[in-house]
Amino acid sequence: MAKCLAEKGRSDTAVASAGIMAFPGIPAEEEAVKTLEKNGISGSFCSSALTKKQVEEADLIITMTRKIKEAILAKFPGKEGLVLWVYEGEEAPEEDRGCEKLEERIPGICEKLCEKL
C-alpha cells in the first residue's frame, strides 16, 4: 500500500498493519511474505495488535473481512466513516480474501485511500 501511494505522489502517508486479535511479534505468514516480495517489498514482518492510539490517529482503516470491520467498530464506537472493508460497496464473498486476491485489489484500494485523504 505504501508503495502504491508513493507512486501516486502520496509518500507523505504512513501505512501500518495491525490485527484485532494479534499476538505481538509473531512472524507474518509465508504466503503474505512471498506476495510482498513479489511486489518488491521486503523486510521483517511481525504481528501487532490494533491500539486505541492507532485508531485515533488513523485517516482510514481497511479491513480484510466484514467481521473484522464490525469488531473494530464495536470496540471503537463512532468510527464508522473511518473503517472500510476491502470490498466496501461491492458484492464479494466473505471468503474471497486471500493474499493473492488482496494483491489484485491494491490499486483500487489505493485509489479509495487517495480520495479519502
Backbone torsions as a table, in degrees:
resi	resn	phi	psi	omega
1	MET	NA	-44.0	179.5
2	ALA	-60.2	-42.0	179.2
3	LYS	-62.2	-44.6	179.4
4	CYS	-62.0	-44.6	179.6
5	LEU	-64.9	-40.0	178.4
6	ALA	-62.1	-39.7	178.0
7	GLU	-63.8	-24.0	178.6
8	LYS	-95.7	12.9	177.8
9	GLY	81.3	16.3	-178.6
10	ARG	-112.8	47.0	179.9
11	SER	-70.6	-6.9	177.6
12	ASP	-81.4	-2.0	-175.5
13	THR	-96.0	126.1	178.0
14	ALA	-84.2	139.5	178.6
15	VAL	-125.0	133.6	179.2
16	ALA	-138.6	162.1	178.2
17	SER	-128.7	135.0	178.6
18	ALA	-154.0	154.4	-179.4
19	GLY	-114.2	159.7	-179.9
20	ILE	-85.3	-17.1	179.2
21	MET	-131.7	28.9	-175.6
22	ALA	-79.9	143.6	169.7
23	PHE	-97.8	116.2	-175.9
24	PRO	-54.2	138.2	173.2
25	GLY	92.0	-1.5	179.6
26	ILE	-79.4	130.6	-179.0
27	PRO	-60.0	149.5	178.9
28	ALA	-64.5	154.3	176.9
29	GLU	-61.0	143.7	-178.3
30	GLU	-56.4	-41.1	179.7
31	GLU	-60.5	-41.8	179.8
32	ALA	-66.1	-42.8	179.6
33	VAL	-62.8	-43.4	179.1
34	LYS	-61.9	-40.7	178.7
35	THR	-63.9	-42.6	177.9
36	LEU	-63.1	-47.1	-179.6
37	GLU	-62.0	-38.4	178.3
38	LYS	-60.9	-25.5	180.0
39	ASN	-102.3	18.8	175.3
40	GLY	77.1	20.4	-179.1
41	ILE	-114.3	119.0	-179.6
42	SER	-126.7	165.1	179.5
43	GLY	150.1	-171.1	177.3
44	SER	-107.1	116.2	-174.9
45	PHE	-112.8	122.2	179.0
46	CYS	-130.9	155.8	-177.9
47	SER	-70.7	153.6	172.8
48	SER	-149.4	150.4	-178.7
49	ALA	-89.3	142.3	177.3
50	LEU	-67.0	128.9	-178.1
51	THR	-109.6	161.3	176.5
52	LYS	-58.8	-41.0	179.9
53	LYS	-61.3	-43.5	178.1
54	GLN	-60.8	-43.4	180.0
55	VAL	-64.0	-43.2	-179.9
56	GLU	-64.8	-34.0	-177.4
57	GLU	-89.2	-13.1	-174.6
58	ALA	-74.0	143.7	170.8
59	ASP	-89.4	-26.0	-177.9
60	LEU	-160.5	139.3	174.1
61	ILE	-122.9	124.6	179.9
62	ILE	-109.3	127.9	-178.7
63	THR	-109.4	154.5	179.6
64	MET	-77.5	-28.6	-178.3
65	THR	-136.1	160.6	175.3
66	ARG	-63.7	-37.7	-178.6
67	LYS	-62.4	-39.0	177.6
68	ILE	-66.5	-42.2	177.0
69	LYS	-57.2	-48.3	-179.3
70	GLU	-61.9	-39.1	179.4
71	ALA	-65.4	-41.1	178.5
72	ILE	-64.4	-44.1	-179.4
73	LEU	-66.7	-32.3	177.2
74	ALA	-68.9	-38.0	-179.2
75	LYS	-78.7	-30.7	-177.9
76	PHE	-127.0	75.5	-178.4
77	PRO	-59.2	149.6	177.9
78	GLY	88.4	7.3	-177.4
79	LYS	-110.3	24.3	-174.9
80	GLU	-54.6	-42.7	-179.0
81	GLY	-75.9	-10.6	-175.9
82	LEU	-91.7	-29.2	-172.8
83	VAL	-104.9	121.9	179.2
84	LEU	-123.3	140.9	171.5
85	TRP	-79.9	146.3	-176.0
86	VAL	-55.6	-27.6	178.3
87	TYR	-104.4	22.1	-176.4
88	GLU	-49.1	128.8	177.0
89	GLY	79.4	6.3	-179.5
90	GLU	-127.3	159.6	173.8
91	GLU	-90.5	120.7	178.3
92	ALA	-155.2	141.0	178.8
93	PRO	-69.1	144.9	-180.0
94	GLU	-56.3	-37.0	-176.3
95	GLU	-75.9	-9.2	-178.3
96	ASP	-84.0	75.6	-172.7
97	ARG	-147.6	22.3	-179.7
98	GLY	-70.4	168.2	-179.0
99	CYS	-57.2	-41.9	-179.8
100	GLU	-64.4	-39.5	178.6
101	LYS	-65.5	-41.7	179.7
102	LEU	-63.2	-40.8	179.2
103	GLU	-55.5	-40.9	179.1
104	GLU	-67.0	-26.2	-174.4
105	ARG	-90.7	-12.6	-174.5
106	ILE	-53.9	-45.8	179.4
107	PRO	-57.9	-41.5	178.6
108	GLY	-67.2	-40.1	177.7
109	ILE	-64.7	-40.5	178.6
110	CYS	-59.9	-42.8	178.0
111	GLU	-60.4	-46.6	178.5
112	LYS	-59.1	-42.6	-179.7
113	LEU	-64.1	-44.4	178.9
114	CYS	-61.5	-38.4	177.5
115	GLU	-64.5	-38.0	-175.1
116	LYS	-74.7	-29.4	-176.2
117	LEU	-79.7	NA	NA
